[in-house]
């Protein structure tokens, strides 16, 4: 499993989309209680559910892990775990997954500076107050030291999303071969 970790608007989703469209990966879809953004499609970008539905799934032990972020629940359902899948997670979820599947979980950490992330959030229509809160909270949540294992750290400030996706693909193929 290829796990991509990075702060809000660091480019994770765009990278995953390129890996899916150009390199035939399958993206695992996480579940959330937050509202859909305009461009998002249910069961493609996230499984969008109500708080009640999320709690019911949690009681049914459907999740590998769950987390609360920006007052919304997120979780990775067990049925989304498979080899050669891309999964976007926060450090907590990444650590849980890596502990459960240490030999098959490859962790990529995407770094991006605050200014670039703020510009991306503004361009996708996020509210300024939400942006400020996310940038502040992400400083703590997405510290490199919060991850138990990182196979590759990529700074996307000086690279295109396309070149990052290609680098990740090549690295992951080497990981799968045990190189």
N, C-alpha and C positions, 0 to 999 in steps of 0.2 A: 504494500500500500504506500502510496506517495502522499505524504501529509505536507500541506503548505500552511505555514504560520506567519502571520504578520499583522501589524496594527491596521486599524480602519483605513481604507483607501490607499493601502500600500501596493495594490496591483494584483492581489491574490486571485480575484475572480477573473480578471482579464487574462492572466497567465493560465489559469485552469481552462478557460474557454479555448485558448490557442492549443493547449495540449489535447483537448478533446477533438477539436476540429481538424488539426493537422497531423496528430500522432496517434489517433484512435484510442485514446484513453476513455474511460467511463468515469464520470464524476458522481461521487456519492452525494446525496442530497440530505442536508441536515434539516432538522425540524425546528421551527421557531414560532413564538407567539407574537412577534412584532408584525406590524402592518407591512403589506407589500409596497414596494416603491413602484412608480409608474411603469418602468420598463420590465419589471420582474413578472415571472410566470410561475404559478403554483405547480409544484412537483418537478420543476426544472431548476429554478434557483434555490428554492427552499420548499419544504412542506409547511405551508402556512396553516396553523391550527389555533383554536381558541385556547385560553388558559385552562378551561375545563377539559378539553380534549388532551392537552399536554399532560395534565395531572393524571388523567385516566391511563394514558400510555405509560407514564412513570410507574403507576401502581401495578400495571401489567408487566413490569420489568422489561419493557421494550427497548430501553436505551442502554448503550454502553456507558455513556456519560451524559451529564447535563450541567448547564451553567446558567447563571443569571448575569446578563450583560445589558447595561443601559435600561434596566427595569423590564427586560424581556427574557423569557426562557429560550434556551437553545439546547438542542440535544442531538446526538448521533444514535440513530436506531440500529439495533443489531443486524437487521436485514440489509443494511447499507454497507456492510463489511464484506469485501471480497478482494482477491488479488488484482493487481493492475488497475486499481481505482485511485482516483484523486480525491482527497478529503481535505477540506479547509476547516481548520480547528483553531481554537485559542490554546495557549500553553497548557492549561489544565486538561483539556480534552486530549491533546497530543500526548501528554505524559501518561494518561490512563491507557490510551491505545498502545503506546510503545511498551508499557509494562505488560500488557496482555499479549502482544505480538512482537516481541523484541527483534526477532530475526527477519521479519518481513515488513517492518515499518521503517520507511526512509523519510527523514524530516528535513524539509527545506524551510529556512527562515528568511523572509523577505524584509529587508530594511529599507526605510524610506524616510526622508526628513520631514519635519512638521510642515514646512512651507508647501512642499509638493502635495502632501496629503490634504492639507487645507484647501488648496486649489482644486484638487479632484473632488472633494466633498462639495465645494461650492458649485462646481460644474454639473454635478449630478442632482443639484437642487436641495441639498441638506440645509436646514435652518442654522443660522450662525450660532445660536445658543447651544444647539446640539453639537455642532462642530467643536466649539470650545471645550465642552464637557468631555467629548470623546478624546480629543487630543490630550487633555489632562489625565484622564483615567488610563488611556493606552500607555502612557509613560510607565506606569506601575505594572499593568497587566502583561504587557508584551516585552518585558525586559528579557534579554538573552538568558540571564541567570535563572529565570523561571522555568526553563526547559531542561529536562533531564538529559536529553540527547538531541544534538543537531548534527546532521550529516553535511550540510552545505549552507553557508550564509551568503546571501546575495544582496548587494546594495544596488537598488534599482534607480539611484539618482543619476547615474551616468550611462545607463544602458536602455535600450528599447525593450518594451514588453516582449516583443518577438524574440529578440536575442536571449532574453532571460528564459523564456519558454524552451528555446532550443538547448540552452545550457542545462536546464533542469532535466530535459528529456535524455540527453546524452549521459548525464551523471546517473540518472535513475537506471538506465539500461546497464551501465557498469555495475551499479549496486546489485541488480538482479543476477548478474553473472558472477557476483562474489569478488569483483576486482577491487 
